[in-house]
Amino acid sequence: MGNFIKTQYAFSSGEISPEFYAVNNIFGVSMLENMDVLQSGGLKRRAGLKKIKNVASNSILVPFVISESEKYLLVICESSIDVFQNDVKITTLLAPWHATELKKLQFAQRFNEIYFVHPNYNPRIFSKTASGFNLAIFDFYMNTDVSINIPFMRFEDTANIAITITRSDEDNNYAIFTANADMWNNTWVGTRLLANNKQWVVASVQSARIATVYTNGNYTVPDNPVSDWYEAAFGDKRGWPVSVSFHQNRLVFGGTPSVPNSIWMSKIGEYNNFDVGTGLEDEAIFATLLSAQHHQICAIVSSYALQILTSIGEWAISHSPSRPSNVDIKQHTSVGCITSSFLPPQQIDGSTVFVSASGKDIRELDLDTLNEKYNATDLCTYSKHLMNNPVSMAYNQFAHQLFVVMNDGYMAVLNKYANTEIAAWARYTTDGQFKYVSVINNETYVIVKRGNTNYLEKFDNSCLNDSGQYGFAYRVSALPMIVNGHAPKKIRLNKISLRVMNTKTLFVNNYRMEIPNYAYGETSQGYTGDLSMNLLGVQRETIEPLWSISSNEQLPVTILSITTEGKYLI
């Protein structure tokens, strides 16, 4: 038998998928539960959770930070918005969205306003003013003739239809629109049209070919049927914007149910004015992402370029500033973004991190060294087993942690430190199910379902358990050992040594590690130094972890390195 001594001084790859168990020189572990990877590469038991308040099921969380002294958390649930400040609910506003629709709700903040979009609703603006909070319907800029600056377009299903305009008997503002083919039904009522250089609104429908419309002021009746008429791009019939962002002082809307692959950008500094005008530099912009495949815009991100994440790939408008005369849209990658729900892409170290269309990848979109092309790097290559239908995602910049809630109730957590080349995934579990996550500055909030009740909670380093009553266990287990490039048939583990910091409890292979008694005092932070344990036995199933360190005691633990000594047989 040969001798070995191995020291793992970094856990920088986190929990590794079993398919990589035969790969040497990966600084990871086979299990990493309820522990964080530090910037140094060491491990620390995660913070506990502090209970704030019970909330409705299907609630989502939206951060609203105006200044250092004005930080709010919006808890949006069925038909209402609860506003929290300093973990206390301060007011409630009525909202239009149903509980089942919240997973598609997107938002973008600009100063003291948040713009909300949903494909079934006119956009809303949530704002904080001197008089309090308000949720108002987004209104497009109105001209002196009461027309509005909403974008218009021609839809394919009406492309061959011409309209004959005749006067109505009702009054001078009304007209009869007669189509040359069946078209009208009650879904058209309230739709805004552009025809004969006037904006019209459908008032009622008499038959499949005849509708009554009205406009503001007098109008002239054209001699011939009108074929170059247009519909408002947004509305109850065709749907409302799916995505929203702000970019270069423009409000950007992305996609609708009827036009899923188009982008609308407002006039510069006029967020409710989408008049493309004559194409002047500050006027509104309309563009379509052309592809041979059907695709839909899932999210828009304002970064170095305007990044457009679709169901089949990642696009960018790279010119700065963007102008009607120089809109240059290019597809850079072909990963695709998740469509089942909105998981806000996160900005991490200058890159955009998003969930892929497959739901099995977390991708990092960043420019190449020449700043010409975006790449979508897979952040979970070694940890695919942790990705299981993500439903919520948020990044804590202070803690360098990306939190991803999975559909089955646990959280995958990426500890990412670029300067020390750490990108380590771990899993968080609790007595219940994680449902949603959000971050306000350096505080991470979650919605947790415990029993039949959902609670708003937050991670707090002063808490050693969850919600004041639920204990949680941590566990870290070794990868299968590779010695001199070989997988041994038998291993005798003679000794394991750990360098720890501020630690009060440790179990190695279910045996308690002896820690000096003074470390357990209430005023003590715990033991810092080296611990060891001898004669741990022989292992023949060497694909199993050689060691496993765990505890369900609600006490602090920090592990800086692990050294194993023993003999092996190949």
Buried (B, 14 or more C-beta within 10 A) or exposed (E): EEEBEBEBBBBBBBBBBEEBBEEEEBBBBBBBBBBBBBEBBBBBBBBBBBBBEEBBEBBBBBBBEEEEEEBBBBBBBBEBBBBBEEBEBEEEBEBBBEBEBBBBBBBBBBEEBBBBBBBEBBBBBBBBEEEEBEBEEBEBBEEEEEBBBBBBBBEEEBEEBBBBBEEBEEEEBBBBBBBEEEBBEEEBBEBBBBBBEBBBBBBBBEEEBBBBBBBBEEBEEBEEBBEEBBBBBBBBBBBBBBBBBBBBBBBBBBBBEBBBBBBBBBBBEBBBBBBBEEEEEBBBBBBEBEBEEEBBBBBBBBBBBBBBBBBBBBBBBBBEEBBBEEBEBBBBBEBBBBBBBBBBBBBBBEBBBBBBBEBBBBBBBBBEEEEEEBBBBBBBEBBBBBBBBBBBBBBBBEBBBBBBBBBEBBBBBBBBBEEEEBBBBBBBBBBBBBBBBBBBEEBBBBBBBBEEEBBBBBBEEEBBBBBEEBEBBBBBBBBBBBBEEEBBEBBBBBBBBBBBBBBBBBBBBEEEBEBEEEBEEEEEEBBEEEBEBEEBEEBEEBEEBBBBBBBEBBBBBBBBBBBBBBBBBE
